[in-house]
Amino acid sequence: MPAVLASIFILAGPAFAFQMRPMAYPGTDDDFANPERGFYVQRSYDPARPARATGLSVEDLRGAREKHISLVRLLYSLREFREAPISQELLERLAADFGRAREAGVKIILRFSYSSAIGQPDASLERILSHIEQLKPVLQPNADVLAFLEAGFAGAWGEWHSSTNGLFDTGPGIRWPQVNARTRAILDKLLEALPRDRMVALRCPRFKWAFFGVEPLSVKDGFSGTPKARTGAINDCFLASADDMGTYTDRMEAEKAFYHRDNLFVPQGGETCSAGPRAQPYIDCENALKQLAYLRYSTLNLDYNRQVLAVWEQGGCMPEIRRRMGYRFRLIESRVPETARPGAALRISFTVTNDGWANLYNPRPLEVVLRDSKSGKRHALKLAEDPRLWMPGESRTVEAEIGFPAEAAAGASYDILLHLPDAAPALRDRPEYAVRFANRDMWEPATGMNSLGRAVKVAVSTTRPKGPAGPKSKP
């Protein structure tokens, strides 16, 4: 996909470039937390396993953030409700866990299941649909801290295989479990239970093919809010065998090529699951980096499989994996005039590149902030630019013409900052939920903004007095 020039207003001609004062920005290889990307920690709620019956802890999640982790995968067991409605106690517990995640400054990848082993029963379609309806009043108001929802519910571990209730087609002549009308009903119900800007991740590419066809998403239909555009990917056995333990079929090359394009617009999550003999040819650093980049991984489990993660540590590729998983925006250059007039148009441009393997998948505004250098008063100006289109491996130049504050006093100085806050009003002023650029000396941890390291000074008026002496001078 070629680099794209995005304009807020149509600006043309050499005068625009002539007025700009360029400034370049050094990048950094530092590891730091950014929202909705990178390794996640995994926590569970399962009343049948006392060690996993406590829910989330704010202190624990804050400890994860200190290690540059912004995500927690939360697994909820519904085994005690296979034949009954979900209790009010569990619904309240789930709502409290969302609150703890919000307090700690992280987001949740959520999955529900009825079974924790092959052979254990899942639930009937009717029961699953009724449970999703019960969960909807909890999911909707807490979607601000939901990164995405794993499809779950069906099969062992909610991984969409080994169902005891006919939720997949299996049997003689069917080598890989196939989805059917029951499974489609689960996906449709999950999408209906979430706000339109939140996504659901499916276990295998053949499932998305069965539901929506083999054509991947594109700029035309990505982020459109359709069911296809809201359906991402999850692989719970990454690199575990030649076909990732049945994730892929005999059409693996085509399935991976589909993910390579489709995952530009949806999340790719998952975990490794084995370092055994079948995995050994695939888990080395060289292949892991190749597959993570090609399949555009946004997030992986830091708690499993630790033997595989140790291979990456020993092979020396773990720092790169930490840096490049998901998006990683780096500012290359900005062009800003030295002076501006109160109430007049201020023209700026900046060029950003995405060094990550994937991109943003949830909506996020982009703002230019003008901040009075003395008073600290801010003027936030939202740009008509979608940072979800800052694609991996590409550079993008944004040109903007924005209104300078009319009340600006002559001689005053305004710092210029870029701000990518969370789209949710409750989180937009939380620095933990803002995007940090991979540049030195730009990030302001107290504000969650990225400083351009430059200021625009308010020009002193050159207006002549009215009268016979002559007209006003041109600016």
N, C-alpha and C positions, 0 to 999 in steps of 0.2 A: 504494500500500500504506500503510495507516494506521500511525502510530506505535504501538509496542507497549510495555506495561509488563511488565518481567520481574521476578519475585520469586524469591528463593532460599528464603525461608520466607513463609508468608502473614502479612502484617503489616497490620493494619487499625486504624482509629479515630484520633481526633485526638491520642491520647497519643503515637503514633509521631512525628507531625509536630512535636508540642510539644517533644519531647526533642532534636530535631535543631537544630544550629547551622549555618545556611547560609553558603556562601562561593561567590562567583562568580569566574570565571577568564577573563582576557583571552586572545584568540586571537592568532595570528601569521601573517603571510604569508611567513615564511621558507621557503626551499627546503632540504630535508634528505632524506637517504636513509631509506627504510623498506623492510622486506623484501618481496620478491616483487611489486613494483609500480614504475611509472615507466618512463623511458627505459632501454633496455639498450644495451650495447656489443656488437658482433658480432665473434667470432673464429672461425677455421676451422682444420681439419686436413685437408690434401689433399696426399698425397705427390707427386702429379703437378704441383703448383705449389709450388716450393721456398719461396716467400715465405709460404706458408700451411701449412708442414709442421712447425711448431714446437710446436703445442699451446698451452696457457695458461701465463701467467707470473704469479706471485704479485705481483711488483712492478707489473706492468701493471694487474692487477685492483685492487690497493690504490690506485693512481693514479685509477682510475675511482671508487672509493668516496669519495675526497677531493673528487670532483666530484658527489657525491650520487647515485651510481649503485650500485644493489644487485644488478643482474642482468647476466649475460653470456649472449648467445645463442651457442651452440657448434654449428657445423656440421661434421659428420664425413663425409668422403667414403669410400664403400666401393667405388669403381669397380674397384679391383684385385681385388676378391673377388666379382665378378659370377658367376664360375663356380667358386668355391672357398670353403671355410670361412674365416671371419675368423681372422686369425693371432693367436697368443697375444701377440705383441708389441703389436698394436693394442689388444687388450683391456686389457693392462697400461697402455698409454698413456692410455686412457680413464679407468681407475681413478685414475691419477696426476693427471689433469686435475680429477677430482672432488676429490681431496685438495688441489690447489692452490686451487680455489675455496673450499673450507672454510677453509683457512689464511688466505685473503684476506678472508673475511667476506662473500662474495657467494653467490648461487645461480645455477643454470644453467637456461636454456631450451635443450633439446637436440633436434637433428634429424639424421637420417642420410639419405644419398642416394647414388645410383649415377651420376647424370647431372648435368652442369652446363650443359646447353644443350639446346634442342629438337632432336630427332633423335638425340641420344646414347642408347644403350640403358640401360634400367634392368635389373632382374633378374626372374627368374621368381618366381611365387608360392612355389614350393617352396623356392627359395633364400632368399627374404626371410624366410619362417617359420623356417627353420633358423638364420638369422643372429639373429633376435630371440631364439630359444632360447639361443644362445650369449651374447647380451648380458645376459640375465636375471641371471646371477650377479654382474654388475657393477652393474646398475641397482638391484637390490633393496637391497643394503647401503649404497648411496650416495644413496638417495632423500631423505635429510635435506637435501641441498643441490641437489635437483632441484625447481625451481619447477613446471614441467610439461614434458611431452614433446610436440613437434609430430609429427603422424602420420608424415610423411616417407616414405622408402623408395621410394614409387611415383612414376613420372613424372619429368619434367625438374625439377631442383633439389629433388626430393622434394616438389614442390608439388601433387601429385595432378592432373596433366594431362600429356598428351603421352607416355603410356606406350607402350613398344615391345613389351610383353608382355601386352597385352590386359587390363590391370588396371582399365580403364574401358570403358564402352560408348560408342562413337563411330560416326559414319558418316552416310549419307544419312538425313535426317529427324530427326537428333539434333543440336540446335543447341548445347547445352552438354554436355560430357562428363558421363556418369552413372556412379555407382558400381555395382558388381555383387557377386556372391558372393565373388569373389577379394579385392576391396577390403575387404569386411566381415570376411573372414578375417584380414586384416592388422590391422584395428582390434581385433578380439577378441584376437589374439595379443599386441598391445601392452598392452592393459589387463591381460591375464593376467600379463605380465612385470613389471608394476609393483605396488607395494603398493596396497592398496585405497583408500588416502587420497591417491593421486596421479592426475592427470588427463592426458588426451591431447587435443590440439587439432586439429580438422579444418579444411580449407581453405575450404569453402563451406557456407552454410546448407542448400542442397539435399541435401548429403551426410548431414547429421544427420537431415533429414526422411526421407530414404530408409531410414535405419537404424532410426529410433526414432519416426517420426510427426511431425506438425506441431504437436502440443501442447507448449508450452514447459514447462520446469521450474517448480515452484512451491515454496512453503514446505513443502508436504507431502512432496515427493519430492526436493527439492534436498539435496545433501550426504548422500544415502542410501547411497552406495557402489555403486549400480547402474551398469551400463554407460552408460545415458543420463545419469545424474547426474555421470559422470566424463568426459564428452565435451564439450570446450570449442570455442573458435573461434580461427582464425588468418586474417588477411587480408593477403596480401603485395603488394597493389596498392591500398591505401587512398587514395581520392580521385583515382585515376589517370584515371578516365573516368566517364561517367554510371553505368555498372554495375560500376565498379572492375575493369575488364579481365576481365569474365566471372565475378567473384565472385558477382554477383547475376544473376538471370534476369528474364524479363518479369513475374515475381511479386515484384519487388524490394520494394515497399512492405510486403507480407506477410512477406517474409524479414527485413527490418529490424525490423518489429514483433516478430517471433519473437526476434531477438537482444536487443531491448530488455528482454524479460522473462527469456529464458533466461540471459542473461549476468549476471543477479543472483547466479547460483549456480556459474558456471564462468568461467575466464579468457577474455578477448578480447585476443589479441595481434596482432602484425603489423608492417608497415612501409609507408611510402609508396614508390612506385616510379617516378614520373614527374612532371615539371613542364612537360611538353610541351603542345601546343595542346589536346589532348583533356582534359587535366587542369586547364587554366587556369580554367574556370568553377567549379571545385570546391575548389581548394586555398587560397583566401583565408581569413583568420582567422575571419570570421563563419560560414562554412559548416563549417570545420574544427572549431570549438568546438561547433557544433550537433551534428555527427555523432559526435564523440568522446563527448559527454555522452549522446546518445540510445542509442548502441550500447554504452556502458559499457566503454570501453577500459581495460584494466589496464596495458598495456605496449606500447611502440613502439620501433623501431630508431632509435638516435641516429646511426648511421653511414650510413644510406641512407633516403631520397634527400635528399642535403644541399641540393639546390636548393629542395625543398619546405620543409625546415626553415628555410632562409634567408627564405622568404616569411613564415613565422610570426614569425621574429625581427624582420623589418622591419615587419610589421604590428602588432607589440606584444603578441601573444597568447601568446608562448612562456612567459613566467613563469606564466601561469594554467595552461597545459598541463602544465608541470612540477609544479605544486602539486597539480592535481586528478586527474591520471591515476591510476587505481586508487582505493584508499581514502585518506581523510585524516580521522582521528578528532580531534575537538576537544572538550575537556571544557567544559561550560557551567557546571555548579554541582555542589557536593557538600554533603551534610548529615551532620554528625558530632557526637556529643555531646561535651561538654567533659571528662567524667569517665567512668570505667568501673571495675568491680570485678573483682579476680582471679577467673578461672574463670567469670565471668558472661557473658551474651550481650551483644555489642556490635552495636548497630544502626547501619548507615550507609546512605546512598543517594547515587547520583551520576547525573547526566544527561550523556550524550554525544551528539554529532551527527556525521554523516559528511558532510563537505564535498566528498568525492571523487566521481568519476563511477562508481565500481564499488565492490567490497568485497573482503574476504579470501576466497580460494577454497580455501586449505589449512587444515586444523584448527589451532587455536591456543588454549591455555588462557588464562583470565583469573584473576588472583590479586589479592587484597588482601594487602599485606605490612605487618605491624606491626614496627617496628624500634625497639629501645631507643635512646633519644636519646643515652645515655652509652656503653653497651657496644657498640652497633651490632648486637647479636644480633637476628636476623630470625625472624619467624613468618609463613610463607607459607600463605595459606588459599585454596584453589581454589574458585571459585564455579561453580555449575551454570548458567552463562550461556555461550552460544555467540556470540562476537563476529563470526562470519561473518554473523550476522543483523542487524548494524548497517548497515542498508541506506543507499545513497546518497540524500542529500537528506532524511533522516529523523533525528529525535531519539529517544533511547531512555533511559528511566529504569530503573536497576537498583537494587533494594532488597535488602539483604542483612543477615542476622543471623548473626554469626560468634562463635566462642568466644574470649574474651579470655584471654591466657596465665595459667594458674593460678599460676605462680611469680612473677608480677609483684609487685614490692615497692611498698608504699604510698608515694605521692609520686613514683614513677617516671613518666617521660613517654615515650610511644611515638609516633613519626612514622608517618603513614599514607601508603602508596604504592600505585599501581596498576601491575601488571606483566603484560604480554602476551608471555611468552617463546616461543621456538620449541617446538613440541610434541616434537621429538626430544630425548631425554635428553642426547645429546652436544653439543647446541647451546643448551640451555635457560639456561645461565649465560653465554652469549656476548652482550654488549650489542649487537653488530652485527645480531643476528638477532631482537632484541626490537622491539616496535612503539612508536614515539614519538608522543605526542599533539602536535597543532598549537597549543600554548599557550606563552606566555612563562614562563620561569623554572620549568618543571616537570621537564624532562628531566635525568636524571642519566647522563651518558655513561659513567661508570665502572661503573654497576650495570645500565644498561638499564631503569631503572624511571622512572615518572612520579610525582613527589612531589605530594601534595595541598597541601603548604605548611601543614600543620596537624598538631597532635598531640593525643593523648588522655592525660590524666593519670590515674594510678591513685588512686582515692579512698581517703582515710584511713578506716579502720574506725570505725564508730560503735557497735560492739557493746558493750553493758553487761556488767559482770561477772555471772557466774551466782550465784544465791542468792536469798534472800528479797527482795532489793532490787527485783526485777522481772525480766521477760523481756527478751530481746534486742530492740532497737529495729528497726523496719522500715527497710530501705535506702531 
